[in-house]
Amino acid sequence: MRGKLEEQFGGWSLAAQEPLEGAWRNPDTGEVEHDASWRYEVGVAPEQLEKLDGYLADLALRLGQRAIWRVAHAGQGKLIHARGR
């Protein structure tokens, strides 16, 4: 997965050193399920979001998940280049 993120989107950041713990209500059973997951951050230009969504849909299928949650912070980021470069 990390290699694909590097290849297709130029990189990734791991948001925590340990898995995030969570709980969610299973829509099929109504039961609350607990899990652990990792959160990756991938910076992409707005025109790459559709490509990222396709990658995430394929990843969800490979992982046996119904979905993967993507959060976009469109328009809030700004790339600051190092001085002298």
C-alpha positions, 0 to 999 in steps of 0.5 A: 500500500505504501509503495502504491501511494508513493508511486501514484501520489508522490508520498504519504504520512502516517498520522500516529505511531500506534493504531487508532481505536474506534467503535462503530455500529454495524448496519447489518447487525445493529451491534457496536463493533470495535476495531483498530485502524491506521490513518494515512495522510496523502496530499494531492491536488484537487484534480487528483481526488478522483484518482485517489477515490478510485485507489481507495475503492480498490483498497477497500475491496482488497482489505475486505472493507465496505468503505474507506473514509476520505477527508478532504481539506480543499482550499485550506492548504498551501505549499510553502517552498523552502527559501533559495530553491 
